[in-house]
Amino acid sequence: MSKPISTTTLSARQPVIAVLGHVDHGKSSLLDFIRKSNVVEGEAGGITQRISAYEVQHKAGDGKTRAITFLDTPGHEAFQSMRERGVEIADVAILVVSAEDGVKAQTLEAWKTIDTRKLPYVVAINKIDKAGADIQKTKNSLVEHGIYIEGYGGEVPCVEISAKTGQGIDFLLETLLLVTEMSELTSNLTLPATGYILESFVDQKRGVSAALIIKEGTLPISGAIVAGTSISPIRIIEDFAGRTIKSPHAGQPIKVTGFDEIPAAGTIFVSGDKKEMEALVEIAKESKIKEVVDPKLYRNAKVVIPVVIKADSLGTLDAVKRELKKKETEEVKIKIIAEGVGTISEGDIMLASSDEKTVIIGFSVKLENSARDQADRFNIKPQLFDIIYKISEWFDTVVEERLPYEEKEVVLGTLKVIKNFSTQKDKYVIGGRVETGKVTNNSPVKIVRRGIELGRGKIVELQSQKLKVEAVNEGTECGLMVETKFEIIPSDILEVLVVEKKRI
């Protein structure tokens, strides 16, 4: 039995604070002001599409400087797993709500994630500098949705801020530090570091990298880091800004390069002696259970769409899969035949070429030159995106094209031929009267004589009162030119057809 840790070995550690809220309510802008940088302009579509960690030094009211780690989480609904991961890792959360919009769909989703985890949080009412800001209405909307802030029947601190002007942000930071002090965050810095994999990605120059949040201890100068079945030597360690760092401690975000395989985001990591860590990896590999896809899932589907997905990180890969899975129904199934982090390679193209129905989706990645040549050869067009909801819009068109349907001819209207003016090279210029419905230009027609179909043709020109028109309604006489190989004579009936597509 291990001995209890002496309180003398424990020291206060810097807090990890997750920033959550609805899309475009100002989460990244708030961090921009705090960090005096500009991330928002660099985000595709103006929205955060990956989880990021930043460390800031804040000079508190007592004159002491305190380090704070912030996690910026995406607001779009497709990134729910990232938000959940951020809340799981964090010690405190900021729920950002726009003073213009009040509580929105993802505000509630973010709050429920915080509430489920029982995570302490502060509400930040942002955009109070805007002309359309209504602070009182926003507070009322919070209470109406069960978010009980101070002064409105609850104990949740609420701070009014402007991420644009900086108004109220110092008070927000002081409030956050007060909340963290009440949480009494401590760590034993003498222990080897443990924590979470925040995000994983492939650095094209240096290999597999991951962003980590240390929650306990200090990272050794040498040894290895293990996350699941992934292992990396403690060699290239950087802080959030890309600067080389040694012996980072609890509460700090770091980047580690050198993993032998991509560690899953959200996985707990441990560090220590290299041989001990290698033994842990072997145990993890032996106990790993492979996922088996049940073929019955696709048995009753009308259309199965095979997909290859490549993304710039595991987090965004998960978001793409989540967005696609929302499109599944009893009739439509998505079969992910390959997924990964990094550029779209020649191998991805070769894999897709085995089935012409396969689509390749790349999110925030590029197509390798060799892969481009192969794609041209097999007439494959990988779809590249950098905004998550664009994938959903595009995929809707793919589903619509592939769902089976039957075509049915419907009679739009009938015309009785009154006079045949001229005939030249299978083109008949005739006059007639619309008996039922309407006659439209460029429509196929059925030529009927005494109730028997003689053949087919097409209206290539339509006139009413010597003017070209697109349609003539019931009871109106008109002139028209019909292209057909069959003779048209007075008293013939032309049935104007329209083809309707009906889902099977």
PEDA-V603508 format. One record per pair of residues at least 12 apart in sequence whose ideal C-beta (glycine too) atoms are under 7 Angstrom apart, sorted by the first residue. I is the first residue (numbers start at 1). GAP is how many residues later the second one is. If there is no record, write none. Layout:
I_GAP, I_GAP
This chain:
5_183, 9_179, 9_181, 10_176, 10_177, 10_178, 11_175, 11_176, 11_178, 12_173, 12_174, 13_172, 13_173, 13_174, 13_237, 13_238, 14_52, 14_53, 14_54, 14_55, 14_237, 15_53, 15_54, 15_76, 15_77, 15_165, 15_170, 15_236, 16_53, 16_55, 16_73, 16_74, 16_75, 16_197, 16_235, 17_51, 17_52, 17_53, 17_54, 17_73, 17_74, 17_75, 17_76, 17_77, 17_159, 18_53, 18_55, 18_68, 18_69, 18_72, 18_75, 19_12, 19_51, 19_52, 19_53, 19_54, 19_75, 19_77, 20_53, 20_63, 20_73, 20_75, 20_76, 20_90, 20_94, 21_54, 21_74, 21_75, 21_76, 21_86, 21_89, 22_53, 22_82, 22_83, 22_84, 22_85, 23_24, 23_52, 23_53, 23_83, 24_23, 25_50, 25_71, 25_72, 25_73, 25_76, 25_101, 26_70, 26_72, 26_100, 26_101, 26_137, 27_21, 27_45, 27_48, 27_69, 28_12, 28_15, 28_20, 28_44, 29_134, 29_135, 30_66, 30_94, 30_96, 30_133, 31_23, 31_39, 31_41, 33_130, 33_133, 33_136, 34_22, 34_135, 35_19, 35_21, 44_342, 44_343, 45_342, 47_27, 47_28, 47_29, 48_24, 48_26, 48_27, 49_25, 49_267, 49_339, 50_24, 50_149, 50_263, 50_265, 50_266, 51_20, 51_21, 51_22, 51_23, 51_31, 51_34, 51_35, 51_147, 51_148, 51_264, 52_20, 53_16, 53_18, 53_145, 53_158, 53_160, 53_187, 53_200, 54_16, 54_186, 55_12, 55_14, 55_184, 55_185, 55_197, 55_198, 56_12, 56_14, 58_115, 60_114, 60_117, 61_113, 66_111, 67_184, 69_182, 69_183, 69_184, 71_15, 71_18, 71_19, 73_13, 75_31, 76_312, 76_313, 77_29, 77_32, 78_241, 78_244, 78_245, 78_310, 79_240, 80_29, 80_242, 81_237, 81_241, 82_233, 82_237, 83_27, 83_30, 84_29, 85_180, 85_181, 87_26, 87_27, 87_30, 87_32, 88_29, 89_107, 89_109, 89_124, 90_29, 91_89, 91_92, 91_94, 92_27, 92_28, 92_29, 92_84, 92_87, 92_88, 93_21, 93_26, 93_28, 94_27, 94_28, 94_30, 95_15, 95_16, 95_19, 95_26, 95_28, 95_29, 96_28, 96_30, 97_26, 97_28, 97_29, 97_41, 97_45, 98_28, 98_29, 99_26, 99_27, 99_28, 99_29, 99_31, 99_34, 99_35, 99_36, 99_39, 100_27, 100_30, 100_32, 100_33, 102_35, 102_36, 102_39, 103_38, 103_39, 103_42, 108_37, 111_36, 120_59, 120_63, 121_35, 122_35, 122_37, 122_50, 122_53, 122_54, 122_57, 123_19, 123_24, 123_26, 123_33, 123_35, 124_35, 124_37, 124_48, 125_13, 125_33, 125_35, 125_36, 126_35, 126_36, 126_37, 127_35, 128_32, 128_33, 128_34, 128_39, 129_33, 129_35, 129_36, 129_38, 135_25, 139_13, 157_18, 157_22, 159_12, 159_13, 159_16, 187_29, 187_30, 187_63, 188_28, 188_29, 189_28, 189_29, 189_60, 189_61, 191_25, 191_26, 192_25, 192_28, 192_79, 192_80, 193_21, 193_23, 193_24, 193_25, 193_26, 193_78, 194_21, 194_22, 194_23, 194_74, 194_75, 194_76, 194_77, 195_17, 195_18, 195_19, 195_20, 195_21, 195_74, 196_16, 196_17, 196_19, 196_70, 196_72, 196_73, 197_13, 197_15, 197_30, 197_66, 197_67, 197_68, 197_69, 197_70, 197_72, 198_13, 198_14, 198_15, 198_67, 199_12, 199_66, 199_114, 199_115, 199_116, 200_62, 200_63, 200_65, 200_113, 200_114, 200_141, 201_111, 201_112, 201_140, 202_139, 202_140, 203_54, 206_51, 207_50, 207_51, 208_51, 208_53, 208_54, 209_46, 209_47, 209_48, 210_46, 210_49, 210_53, 211_42, 211_44, 212_42, 212_44, 212_57, 213_40, 214_34, 214_35, 214_36, 214_37, 214_38, 214_40, 215_35, 216_34, 217_33, 218_29, 218_31, 219_15, 219_18, 219_28, 219_29, 219_52, 220_14, 220_51, 220_52, 221_25, 221_26, 222_12, 223_48, 223_49, 223_50, 223_51, 223_54, 224_47, 224_50, 224_53, 225_31, 225_44, 225_46, 226_43, 226_44, 226_51, 226_54, 226_55, 227_36, 227_40, 227_42, 228_35, 228_36, 228_39, 228_56, 229_32, 229_52, 229_55, 229_56, 229_59, 230_29, 230_30, 230_31, 230_32, 230_33, 231_28, 231_29, 231_46, 231_47, 231_50, 232_24, 232_26, 232_27, 233_25, 233_41, 234_37, 235_23, 236_21, 236_22, 237_17, 237_19, 238_16, 238_17, 239_15, 240_13, 262_52, 262_79, 264_50, 265_49, 265_50, 297_36, 298_35, 298_37, 300_30, 301_30, 301_31, 301_32, 302_29, 302_101, 302_102, 303_28, 303_29, 303_99, 303_100, 304_29, 304_31, 305_29, 305_30, 305_52, 305_54, 305_93, 305_97, 306_29, 306_31, 306_49, 306_51, 306_52, 307_17, 307_27, 307_28, 307_29, 307_30, 307_52, 307_54, 308_29, 308_30, 308_40, 308_43, 308_44, 308_50, 308_52, 309_12, 309_27, 309_30, 309_52, 310_30, 310_32, 310_33, 310_34, 310_38, 310_52, 310_55, 311_30, 311_52, 311_53, 311_54, 312_29, 312_51, 312_52, 312_53, 313_28, 314_27, 316_47, 316_48, 317_22, 317_24, 319_69, 320_41, 320_43, 320_71, 321_15, 323_65, 323_68, 323_69, 324_71, 327_68, 327_72, 331_72, 332_67, 337_14, 337_21, 338_13, 342_23, 343_22, 343_23, 343_24, 343_25, 344_16, 344_18, 344_21, 344_23, 344_24, 344_27, 344_38, 345_23, 345_26, 346_22, 346_24, 346_25, 346_28, 348_12, 348_23, 349_22, 349_25, 349_26, 349_29, 349_31, 350_24, 352_28, 353_25, 353_27, 359_24, 359_39, 360_20, 360_22, 360_23, 361_22, 361_30, 362_20, 362_21, 362_22, 363_22, 364_22, 367_15, 367_17, 403_100, 404_100, 405_96, 405_97, 405_98, 405_99, 406_96, 406_98, 407_92, 407_94, 408_92, 408_94, 409_88, 409_90, 410_88, 410_90, 411_84, 411_85, 411_86, 412_25, 412_26, 412_28, 412_31, 412_84, 412_85, 412_86, 413_21, 413_23, 413_24, 413_25, 413_26, 413_61, 413_83, 414_21, 414_22, 414_23, 414_79, 414_80, 414_81, 415_17, 415_18, 415_19, 415_20, 415_24, 415_79, 415_81, 416_16, 416_17, 416_19, 416_77, 417_13, 417_15, 417_71, 417_72, 417_73, 417_74, 417_75, 417_77, 418_13, 418_14, 418_15, 418_72, 419_12, 419_71, 420_68, 420_69, 420_70, 426_57, 426_58, 426_59, 427_54, 427_56, 428_53, 428_54, 428_56, 428_60, 429_52, 430_50, 430_52, 430_58, 431_46, 431_48, 432_46, 432_48, 433_44, 434_38, 434_39, 434_40, 434_41, 434_42, 434_44, 436_38, 437_37, 438_33, 438_34, 438_35, 438_36, 439_23, 439_32, 439_33, 439_39, 439_57, 440_30, 440_31, 440_56, 441_18, 441_20, 441_21, 441_29, 442_17, 443_16, 443_53, 443_54, 443_55, 444_12, 444_14, 444_53, 445_12, 445_13, 445_14, 445_37, 445_49, 445_50, 445_51, 445_52, 446_49, 446_51, 447_37, 447_39, 447_41, 447_45, 447_47, 448_44, 448_45, 448_47, 449_43, 454_32, 455_29, 455_30, 455_31, 456_28, 457_25, 457_26, 457_27, 457_29, 458_24, 458_25, 459_21, 459_23, 460_21, 460_23, 461_19, 461_20, 462_16, 462_18, 463_15, 463_16, 463_17, 464_12, 464_14
